[in-house]
């Protein structure tokens, strides 16, 4: 069965161009032209990845991302003409997994889609320790077979990217990872200006697992070096 991708942009020519690009890669492509239509199509179809523009009528892309995140953990790539770092961080903090600025490079976009789908459908990779055993660390328990994190016995709703980060940390308790190494292992590509991207994902995970995200007990920053999962 073909993997299903939803492309959302109010510019129909851009949607058409991206659809042609992805159909050549043998993906099934669904098209939407505003945020509300995107929500409807994501709810009614087995979408496995979404590419969405920021500035759209009826419901903007970032608001749509937040609403979809309430129901699905599919990879989401934000596509926007705005290339400022603040817009990128905002998109990631709203729940997106990646950010591509317009005008986009077709080969790069196709590669990112392939990378995110591979991670979504098979979260393990050759760089991570793969184990079906449960890893317990204080109030946290990571089920390596299900790829599910539990906090105080309750499953934590993580995106595919967040799960991959947690997988890395829980299999390497106490080890400090520089942001660049986290990016290479999780995104499976060379790190370029990776600090903000990693930082936003770490912050989102903290908000889901820490009693006080501003004073984390588990996912800690080691200033000037990187991040680690504190061993309890």
Residue pairs with C-beta under 8 A, 6 or more apart in sequence:
2 26
2 27
2 28
3 27
3 28
3 48
3 49
3 117
3 121
4 27
4 28
4 29
4 30
4 45
4 46
4 47
4 48
4 49
5 22
5 27
5 28
5 29
5 30
5 47
5 48
5 49
5 50
5 51
5 113
6 29
6 30
6 31
6 32
6 38
6 41
6 42
6 45
6 47
6 49
6 50
6 51
6 52
7 15
7 18
7 19
7 22
7 29
7 30
7 31
7 32
7 50
7 51
7 52
8 15
8 31
8 32
8 33
8 34
8 35
8 37
8 38
8 50
8 51
8 52
8 53
8 56
8 61
8 64
9 15
9 18
9 33
9 52
9 53
9 56
9 79
10 33
10 34
10 53
10 55
10 56
10 57
11 53
12 33
14 53
14 79
14 102
15 31
15 32
15 33
17 106
18 29
18 51
18 109
19 29
19 31
21 106
21 109
21 110
22 29
22 110
22 113
23 29
25 110
25 113
25 114
27 113
30 41
30 45
30 47
32 38
32 40
32 41
33 56
34 56
34 57
34 58
34 59
35 52
35 56
35 57
35 58
35 59
35 60
35 61
35 63
35 64
36 58
36 59
36 64
37 58
38 50
38 52
38 59
38 64
38 68
39 59
39 64
39 67
39 68
41 47
42 50
42 68
42 71
42 72
42 74
43 71
47 72
47 74
48 74
48 75
48 117
48 120
48 121
49 74
49 75
49 76
49 77
49 113
49 116
49 117
49 120
50 68
50 74
50 75
50 76
50 77
51 76
51 77
51 79
51 100
51 109
51 113
52 61
52 64
52 65
52 76
52 77
52 78
52 79
53 61
53 78
53 79
53 80
54 60
54 61
54 62
54 78
54 79
54 80
54 82
54 87
54 91
55 61
55 80
55 81
56 64
59 67
61 78
61 80
61 91
62 78
62 90
62 91
62 94
62 96
65 76
65 78
65 91
65 94
65 95
65 96
66 94
66 95
68 74
68 76
68 95
69 76
69 94
69 95
69 159
73 157
73 158
73 159
73 160
73 163
74 120
74 160
75 97
75 98
75 116
75 117
75 119
75 120
75 159
75 160
75 161
76 95
76 96
76 97
76 98
77 96
77 97
77 98
77 99
77 100
77 109
77 112
77 113
77 116
78 91
78 92
78 96
78 98
78 99
78 100
79 100
79 102
79 104
80 87
80 91
80 99
80 101
80 102
81 101
81 102
82 101
83 101
85 196
87 99
88 99
88 101
88 196
88 197
89 196
89 200
91 99
92 99
92 196
92 197
92 200
92 201
93 200
93 203
93 204
95 159
95 204
97 116
97 159
97 160
97 161
98 112
98 116
98 187
99 197
100 108
100 109
100 112
111 189
115 187
115 188
115 189
116 160
116 161
118 188
119 125
119 160
119 161
119 164
119 186
119 188
120 160
123 147
123 160
123 163
123 164
123 167
124 130
124 147
124 167
125 185
125 188
127 184
127 185
127 188
128 164
128 167
128 168
128 171
128 185
129 171
129 172
130 144
131 144
131 171
132 143
132 144
132 145
133 144
134 141
134 142
134 143
134 144
135 141
135 142
135 144
135 170
135 171
135 173
137 170
137 173
137 218
137 229
137 231
137 232
138 217
138 218
138 232
139 151
139 152
139 232
140 149
140 150
140 151
140 170
140 209
140 218
140 232
141 149
141 150
141 153
142 148
142 149
142 150
142 166
142 167
142 170
143 149
143 150
144 167
144 171
147 163
147 167
148 155
148 156
148 163
149 155
149 156
149 158
149 163
149 166
149 170
149 209
150 156
151 208
151 209
156 208
156 209
157 208
158 166
158 205
158 208
161 186
161 187
161 201
162 201
162 204
162 205
162 208
164 185
164 186
165 182
165 186
165 201
165 202
165 205
166 205
168 177
168 182
168 185
168 186
169 177
169 219
169 227
169 228
169 229
170 229
172 229
173 229
173 230
173 231
174 228
174 229
174 230
174 231
175 228
175 229
176 222
176 225
176 226
176 227
176 228
177 185
177 226
177 227
177 228
178 225
178 226
179 191
179 194
179 195
179 198
179 199
179 226
179 227
180 191
180 194
181 191
181 226
182 194
182 198
182 226
182 227
183 189
183 191
183 194
183 197
183 198
184 190
184 191
187 194
198 227
202 219
202 221
202 227
203 213
205 219
206 213
206 216
206 218
206 219
207 213
209 218
209 219
210 216
210 217
210 218
210 219
211 217
217 230
217 232
218 229
218 230
218 232
219 227
219 228
219 229
219 230
220 227
220 228
220 229
220 230
221 227
222 228
